[in-house]
Amino acid sequence: MEELYGYSYDEIDVGMTDIFSKTVTEADIMAYAGVSGDTNPVHLNEEFAAQTMFKTRIAHGMLSSGFISAVFGTKLPGPGCIYIAQNLKFKAPVKIGDTVVARVTALEKDDAKKMIKFETVCTVGDTAVITGDATILIPDRG
């Protein structure tokens, strides 16, 4: 089972970083609306969205923030880690066809609790669309 796990707590150094990248599609938005129940027309109805400050449909903010979870669960720290907390600031909209790059960077370690605080940022091109931080627990594999 060892090969199923990501990094152990001791293998992660402050400053380590990793990313997940995904181009947001119509199918992603529809699937997220179906799974989450968030059917806000700003995400689903072009005629409605054209009347908003965005002038077009936008992706659910939590869809893009889910890409942060993808980094944690598959890359850094990877499988076996436990999400404890997440703070998010939504800075700019994500539209269909935008490629979102989610980046996590280890900021500080709590040796007593085996938790690591990470900076979390999602960008589209040079624009930060989400900023924040997260706390992740890396349990012993015992």
Residue pairs with C-beta under 8 A, 6 or more apart in sequence:
2 141
4 79
4 80
5 78
5 79
5 80
5 141
6 74
6 75
6 76
6 77
6 78
6 79
6 80
6 81
7 76
7 77
7 78
7 138
8 138
8 141
9 77
9 109
9 114
9 116
9 138
12 76
12 77
12 106
12 109
12 116
12 138
13 106
14 106
14 107
14 108
14 109
15 105
15 106
16 76
16 105
16 106
17 76
17 103
17 104
17 105
17 106
18 71
18 75
18 76
18 103
18 104
19 71
19 75
19 101
19 102
19 103
19 104
20 67
20 68
20 70
20 71
20 74
20 75
20 101
20 102
21 67
21 99
21 100
21 101
21 102
22 28
22 67
22 70
22 99
22 100
23 97
23 98
23 99
23 100
24 59
24 63
24 64
24 94
24 95
24 96
24 97
24 98
24 99
24 100
25 96
25 97
26 96
28 59
28 63
29 43
29 44
29 57
29 59
29 60
29 63
29 96
30 44
32 38
32 59
32 60
32 62
32 63
33 39
33 43
33 44
33 60
36 60
36 62
38 60
38 62
40 60
41 48
41 49
42 48
42 49
42 52
42 54
42 57
42 58
43 49
43 57
43 58
43 59
43 60
44 57
45 57
46 56
46 57
49 55
49 56
49 57
49 58
50 56
54 93
54 95
56 95
57 95
57 96
58 93
58 94
58 95
59 93
59 94
59 95
59 96
59 98
61 88
61 90
61 94
61 130
63 94
64 94
64 100
64 102
64 122
64 129
64 130
65 86
65 88
65 122
65 130
67 100
67 102
67 122
68 86
68 102
68 104
68 120
68 122
68 130
68 132
68 134
69 83
70 102
71 102
71 103
71 104
72 78
72 81
72 83
72 104
72 118
72 134
72 136
73 79
73 81
76 104
76 106
77 116
77 136
77 138
80 138
80 139
80 141
81 136
81 137
81 138
81 139
82 136
82 137
82 138
82 139
83 134
83 136
84 115
84 134
84 135
84 136
84 137
85 134
85 135
86 120
86 132
86 133
86 134
86 135
87 132
87 133
87 134
88 120
88 130
88 131
88 132
89 130
89 131
89 132
90 129
90 130
91 127
91 128
91 129
91 130
91 131
92 124
92 127
92 128
92 129
93 129
94 100
94 122
94 124
94 129
98 124
99 124
100 122
100 123
100 124
100 129
101 122
101 123
101 124
102 120
102 121
102 122
103 120
103 121
103 122
103 123
104 118
104 119
104 120
104 134
105 118
105 119
105 121
106 116
106 117
106 118
107 116
107 117
107 118
107 119
107 133
108 116
108 117
109 115
109 116
109 117
110 116
110 117
113 137
114 137
114 138
114 139
114 140
115 135
115 136
115 137
115 138
116 135
116 136
116 138
117 133
117 134
117 135
118 133
118 134
118 135
118 136
119 132
119 133
120 130
120 131
120 132
120 133
120 134
121 128
121 130
121 131
121 132
122 128
122 129
122 130
122 131
123 129
